[in-house]
Amino acid sequence: MCGIVGYVGRRRVVPVVLGGLKRLEYRGYDSAGIVFLQDGELKKYRSEGKLQNLENHMEEVLGTPSHVGLGHTRWATHGAPTTENAHPHSDCSGELVVVHNGIIENYHSLRNELKEKGHTFTSDTDTEVLAHLIEEYLDGDLRAAVTKALGRVEGSYALGVLWTGLPDTLIAARNHSPLVLGIHEEEGSFMASDIPPLLPYTDQIIYLDDKELAVLTSDKHTIYSLESGEQVEKEVQTISWNAAMAEKGGYKHFMLKEIYEQPQAIIDTVSGRINPETGSVDLPEMNLSDADLANIDRIFLVACGTSWHAALVAKYWIERWAGIPVEVDIASEFRYRKLLISERVLTVAISQSGETADTLAGIRLAKDLGSKIVTICNVVGSTMTREAHGTVYTHAGPEIGVASTKAFTSQLAALFLFTLYLAEKNGSMEQKQRLLLGKELIRLATVIEEELPTMQAEIKELIEDYYDSRDFLFVGRGLNFPIALEGALKLKEISYIHAEGYASGELKHGPIALIDKEMPILGITPKDSVYQKSISNVEEIKARQGRLILLGSRGDAQLKTITDDVLYLPEVHEELNPILYTIPAQLLAYEIASRRGCDVDQPRNLAKSVTVE
């Protein structure tokens, strides 16, 4: 989730763009860059690391009398976080530059095609393809060239383009990545990934929609459809938000915003990694040979907190589909017992930040014992990714809310891809099955996106009977048992209600003693292979007057005979129920905490990344 800023107008551009990047650094912080036009030439400054590194190089040009430019702060997806891979990226002539947020899925084939035509590439990014592709079509008409180039592109983009041949103009375009225009009659025209960079200058905002392109000058903006080429009239909206609210995209809390970002996080994590025609999975950053994988007879999954719950789900997947025994360890306990690890064990560390102290210590010990190390991680260049033999990156973007939401579901998506990858390598799954599961994973993001508003509205009404509870139980079977654990963790993290998750079949082994007419229990009961067992368990709860909330498959009338409080979800492939059913559990925790007046984004005693033991 990169951040882009662009400006053309009467102000000096460098302070405008640098200030905008500061307000967008939460979107990416492994490199940054700025380009502006001076005396007919493009002046480009780039630096790896935090934005401060770039600022340190630009003090002498803050007063440059340039009035058009672009900036970018990067969250690396393709290519390491280096200066060479930092945006903006240029064409061969150096007279055209591009900044980009998104993923170009077919960049490999485009890159090869352009190389054959004589284009020279200087980075490892997917974005540089766009600069050369526009150059290929550029014949005096920049808008036409950008339109033709984007017609060849598969994937997502929020795009800014600057060309010396059109010195008072910026091109902006969007598809599946946010892009906002700021309009001011006197100040000029602005573009950005989010509203915060615009607020110091204007409250007049235009939201670009997918497949739209804008031509911006200091005194005019014109918007076109990329598909028809026709001009589009857009409503200018007046924004009354303060800066803090704008950074949340209009959501009350970062957590809610991040819940709603989960469909895109899943898409970004999956995009370009599974072939929709063959079901083949490509994880190029795994860095393990077929011989390495053939040597594995056991897998350890090591993680903390929410990431540990993702590991518990992955155990079911890997053992069923890849046929490899899996052990799941809490990282803080992993290194304090006798580890039966050798070179025939693959250790997989799961961490959003890649800096979790307990997990790092665990993989270092496993590595010393001869194990190959793979990490599932969201942060390019983090310690864990540097020390592992290979990485499967999630592409959730920066997660600001302390209670993990989109990081969790993108971890599950990455672990599912990892499972399909292992199954493909060892031949334990037929291609037909792998293709089906891959397509279902891709479809799941759309299902979640369509269901989210309805889920939230129903849960917001439901929690009026539950928000003042002192205790809560979550129960599930099979694949959904870890989601019961995750749901309970979310509730206790942000609402401070004591909550526990249990395997449904374990209730009669002790926890059922807690159930009475005051005890709320959320039961996860989709129509799956253990459905009848789950129904028997919730009937036991009903017989003891427990206050039941059931999550189940749409059309399951039996659930309404057990309790009035039923939240129905669409049916997806059973293997993907854990991803779908975690969404209402997150929303339940969020709405209860919000109703209780808790600090949702910064709950007491917690930090986002635990970097000490």
N, C-alpha and C positions, 0 to 999 in steps of 0.2 A: 504494500500500500504506500506508494510514493506520493510526494506532494509536489505540485507544480504551481508556479505563479508567472503571470505575464502582465506587462503594462505597456501601453502606448498613449502618450499624452503630453502635457506641458510640464509636469514635474521631472526632476532628475531621476532617472530610472533605478540607479543602483540602490539608493536607500529604500525605495519602494519595494523592490524585489527582495532585498535582504530582510527587511522587516516582515514581509510576507512569509518568507521561508522560516523565520523564527516562530511564527504562529502555526506553522505546519510541521514542525520538526517531529511531533508525535507520530506522524505518518511514516517516518523513515529517517534513519540517522546514521547510516554507514558511509555515506558520501554525499556531497552536495556540489552544485555548480551554478554559475551565472554566465549569461552571454548578453552583450549589448552592442548596439551599432554606433560606431564613432568614425566620423570622416569617411564614410562609405565602407568601412571594414568591420568585421565581427571581432569583438574582443571577448575571449572566453577564459574563464577562471574556474578551475575544478580542484577539489581536494577530497581525499578519503577521510573517513571518520566524522566526528561531530561538526555541526555547522560552524562552530567557533574556529575550527581550523581554516575554513574558507574565509571567514571574516578577517582573520589575521593577515591574509594575503591581499585584502582589498581595501585597506585603510586609505591608501594613496589615491584610489579612484572613486571614493565616495562622492566627490564633487564633480565628477565627469559630466559635461553638458550633453549627455545622451538622454533621449526621451523614449526609447523603445528597447525592450529586452525581455528575457525569460530567465526563470530560475527553477531549480529542481533539488529536492532532498530525497534521497534514494533509500528504498527498502529492497535490497538486492534479491532478485529471483534468478536471473540468468547472468552468470559471471560473478566472480568474486568482488568484494567491496574494495576496489582499487581506484586510483585516480583515473586510469585508462577507461574503466567501466563506468565512471561517473558521467551523468548527463550535464550539459547538452552534448548530443552527438552530431557530427557533421557529415556532409556528403564528401565526395572526392575533391571537389573544388574548394571546399572550405567556405563557400558562400551561402550555404543553407544549413540551418541547425534545427534540431528537433529535441523536445523534452516529452517524456511519455510516462504515464502511469497505466499499468496493465500488463498483459502477457500476450505476445504474438505467438500463437500456437504453431503456425506453419512457418516459423522463421528459418528452420533448417533448409527446407526446399527453396525458399526465396533467396536465402543467402548463397546457396550453391548456384542458383540461376544467375544471380547478379555477379558472382565471382567469374563465371564463364563469360560474362559480357565485359569483363575488365575492371569491375569495381574493386577497390581495395578496402578491406576492413581493418580497423585498428583496435577493436574491443571484442569481448566475448558476449556482449549483450544481444538480446532479441531486438532492442530498440533501434540499434544502428541500421538494421535492415530497412526501417522506415525512411531514414534520411536518403539512403541510396535508391530506394524504390521511387521516392518522389523525384529525385534527381533524374531518374531514367525517363520519367514522363514529362519533365519540365521543359516547356517550349514557350516561355514568356507568360504563361497563364498559371499562376501559382495555385489558385483554387481548383482549376481543372486537374492539375498534376496531383494534388493531395487527394482529390476525389477518386481519380483513377487508381492511385496507390492503395487507398483504403479499400477499394473494391476487390483487391487481391488478398487482403489480410483476413486471417481467421483468428479470432480471439477478442480480447478486451483492450480498450484504450481510452485515455483522456490525453489529448495531444495538443502541443503548442509548436508552431512552426514560424521561423523568421528567415527571410531571404533578403540579401543585399539588393536584389533587383526590384524589390518593392519595399523601400526603406521606411515607410511610415505605416506599415501594416503587420498585424499578427493574424495567423490562422489558428483557430481552435476547433477541435472536433472531439466527439464523444461516442463511445459504445461500451456499455456495461461497466464504466468507471465514471465516478462523479466529476462534473465540471460545471462551474458556476461563473457567470459573467457579472461584472460590476459596471454600472453605467453612471457617468456624471458629465453633465453638459460642459463644465469648465475644466474639470480635472483630466478627463480622458476616459479610456476604456481599460478594464481590468479582466483578468481571467485567473481562476484558481481552482484547486481541488476541493476547497471548502470555503466557507464564508469568512473565517477570521481574518485572512489577509486583506479583505475588502473593507472591513468595517471602519478603519481609520479614514477612509476616503469617500465612501458612499453607502447609502442604505437602499439603493436601487439595484435590484438583483434580477437576473434572468437565469433560470435553470435550463441548461441544455438537456434535451432528451436523447435517447439512443439514436444513432445514425443521423446526427445533426452536425453541421459545420457552421462556424461563425467567422466572418471577416471583420476584423476590428481595426479601426483607425482612431485617431485622437478625437474626432468629432462625430463618429458614425459607427454603427454596428449593423450588420446584415447577416441573417441566418438562413441557411439553406438545408434542404433534405439531401442527404448523401445518396439516397436511393433514386429520387425523382429529379434532383437538381433544381427543383423549384424553390422559390423564396418562401420562408415560413414566418408567419407573424407570431411573436411570442409575447406573453404577458410580462410586464415589468412589475415586480413585487417590491413592496417597501418592507424592510426588515427592521424590527424594533428590538432585536436581541442584544444582550451584552456579549462581550467577548467569550466569557466562560460558557454561556449557553450555546453560542455559535459553534464552539469547538465540539460540542456534543451533537451537532447537526440538528438541533431543535428538539432532541430527546431530553427528558428530565434528568436522566442519569447516563453516564457512559455505559453502565451495565446493560441498560435497555437498548441503547444503540448497538452494542455489540451482540446482543441476542438477535437483533434484526439483521445484523451483518453476516450471520452464519451461512445463509445460502450462498453468498458470494465467496466466503472463505472456503467453503467446500468446493465450489467450482474452481477457484484459483488453485487449490491443492491438487485437484484431479486433472486439471487442464493440461493437455500435452503429454500426459503420462500413460494413458491407456488408449490403444487404437480401437476406435468404435467399430471397425470393420473386422478385425481379427481377434480382439480381446487381449492382444499382447500388451504387457506392461513394461514400460521403460523407466527405470530408476537410475539415471546415469551417474548420480552422485553417491551411489552405494559403494562403488570402488571395490567390490568383491568379485573375484573371478568365479566361473562355474565350478572350478576345482575347489575353491574355498567353500562354496555352498554345498558341494557334494560331500565335503568332509564333516559337515555338521550333523550331529545326532541328538542335540538338545539345545534349547533356547532358554535363556534367562531374560525376563523382562523386568527392568529395574526402574523405579519411579517413586515420586512422592505425591501425596494429596490427590488432586483431580487426575493427574497423569497416571497415578497408580490405578485408578478406576478404569482409565482407557486401556491399561495393560491387562486388567482382568477380562475385559471384553475380548481383547485380541487373543487371549489364551484359547477361548472357545473357537475363534475363527481359525487360528493356525493349526490347532490339533485336528480340527475336523477336515479342513481343506488341504493343508500341506502335509499332514500326517507326521508332524514333528512334535515330540513331547516338549511341553513348556512349563517353566516354573516362573511364578510372579513374586517378586520381592519388593517390600518397602525399602527404599534405598537407605534409610536411616538404620535399618537392622541388618542389611545385606552384608556389610563388611565386619560385623561383630559375631559372626558364626563361622563354623568350618565350611568353607566353600569347596564343593566338589566340582571344580572347574578345570578344564584342560583346553588344548587346542581344538578339540572336537565340540566345544561349546561356543555358541554365538551369544554375546551379551548385547541386548538392545536397551539403551537408555532413552527414556522419554521425558522431555523437559521443554516447556514453552520458551524459557529464557536461555537455556544452554549454560546457565551459571549456577544451578542449584548445587549447593556445597555437598550435601549427602550423596547425591547422584554422581557427581564428579568423583568423589572419593571411592565410590563403589566401582565405577568403570576403570579407574586407575588400578585398583586391586585385581580386578578380573583380567585386565590387560597384562599385568605382571605374571599372572598364572597361565598365560598363553592364549587367552580367548580373543577372538576377533570382536571388535566393537562397532556397532552401528548406533547412531542416535537419531531419534525422531525429534526435530527441533524447529522452532519458529524464527530463530535469530541467526542470520548469516554471519559467520565469522566469530561466533561465540566460542568460549573455551571448549565446550563439549564437542562442537563440530570440528575444532582444530585437533583435538586429541583422539577422536574416533577414527577408525579406518574408513568409515563411510557414513553418509548422512541421507536421510529422507526428510526433506524440508516440508514443513507445513507452510501455507501461504495465507495465514490469518491476518497478517499485518499487525501493527502495534496494538496490544490489548491493554487498555488503561485501567479499566475496572479491576479491582483486586480479586473479586470472585470470578474465576475463569469460566467463560462460556464458549466463545467462538474458538478459543485455543483447544478446548476439549473436543468439540465436534470435528475440527479439522485434524486433530490427532487421530480420532477414530477413522476418518476418511483415509489418512495416510497409512494407518495400520491395516486397513482393509486392502489398500493397494499393495502393501508389503506382503500380505497373505496371498493375494493373487499372483504376485511376482514369484514367491517361493513355490507355489503350486505349479506354476508354469515351468519353473526350472527343474523341479523333480518329477514332473509328469503325473502328479497326483490328481489333477483335475482335467476333465475333458475340455477341449476348446469351446464347445457349445455352452457348457456351464460357465466358463470363465467370461465368455462374451456376454451372457445373460446378466451375470452379477455386475460386470463393469457397466453395462447400460443402466442397470437399476441404480447403481451408485450415482451416476450422472443425473438421472431423473429425480433422485431424492431431493436435490437442491431446489428444484422447481416446486416440488410438493411442499416443502417446508415454507418457501416464500409465499405460496398461496394460502397456507393455513395459519400463518403467524398472527395476522390481525384478529381473526375469529377466535383463536386460542386465547389471546390476551384479553379480549372482551369478556369471554366466558369465565376465565379465571378471576378477573377483577371483580366480577359479580359474586362468584363462588366464595371468595376468601372472607367475605363479611361474616360468615359463620365460623371462621377458623382463625382469624388473625390474632386473637387474644389467647390462643392456646399456650399452655406451658410446655407441652411435650408433643411429639409427632413420631409416628412410625412410617417407614416406607418399606414395602415388600415387593419382591419380584422373583421369578424363577428363571433358570437357564441364563440366556444372554442378557436378560433384563435384571438379574440380581445386581450386577455392578451399577446399573442405573438407579436402583433403589439406594445404594450407598452414595452415589453422586448427588441424588436429590436431597438426601438427608444432610449431606455436607453443605450444599448450597444454602439450605434453610438455616442451619445453625450458624454459618459464617456471617450472614448479613442481617438476620432477624433476631439472633440470640435466643431463639427457641431451641430447647433441647430436642434433638432429633436423632434417630438411629435407623439404619437400613439393615434389613435382614433378608436372607433367602426364605421364601414363603414356607417351605417345608420345615424350616427350623423353628417356626413359631411354637409348636407343641413341645419343643425341647427347652422351654423356659420363658421366652418373651410373652407368650400368651397370657401369663399371669398378670401382665400389666394392663390388659385390655378390659375396659369398662365403658360406660356410656359417656365418659369425659375424654376418652382417648381417640384422637383423630388418626386414621391410618390411610395412607395412599397406596392403593394396589395397582400394579402394572399388569394388565390382563389382556394382551392382544390375542387374536385368534392365531395361535402358533402351535407348535408340536407339543407344548406342555399346557395348553389351554385348560383342559379338564382338571388337571392337577391344581392349577391356579384358582379355578372356580371353587374347588373343594376347600382350599385354604381361606378364601374370602368368605365362604359360607360359615366356616368355623368362627371367623371374626364377627360376622353378623349375629350368630347365635349367642355371642357374649356381649352384644349391644355396642360394639365398637362403631365409631363414627367414620363410615367408609367414604372415600373418594376413589373412584375407579377410572383408570385410563384404559380405553379399549378400542376395538376395531369398529368403524362405522357400520351401522346396521345390526350390531349385536344386541338384540332386544333382551336377552337374558340378563344383561348387566343391570337394566332398569328394574328388574324384579328383586335385585339385591339391595340397591340404594338409589336414592333420587339424584345423588351427585355423581354424574357420569360425564366424562369428557371424551368425546369420540374423535378418533383420528383416522385418516384414510389408511387403507391397507397398502403396505409396501412389502417388498421381499422380506421374509422373516429374518434373514441375516442382518438386515439394516434397521430393524426395529430399535436397537439401542440408540442410534443416532436420532431417529424421529422422536422417540419417547422421552429423551432427555430434555426436549424443548419445553413441554408443559411443566416439567419439574423445575426448570429454571424460572419460568414465568410465575409459578406458584411462589417460589422463594422471593422473587423480586416484588411481586404485588403485596405479599404479606409484610415484607420489610418496609416497603414504601408506606403502606397503610399504618404501620406502627411508628413512623417517623424516624426510622433508623438512617444512618449515614451509609447508603447503599454502596457507593463507590469506594469509600474508605472506612470499612468496618474496624472496630476497635481491635487493637492488639495484633493486627495482621499487616503484612507487607506483600507487595506484588511478587517479588522474587526473593527467595530465601537463600542468601549467599553466605550464611554462616551456619555452622552445625547447631 
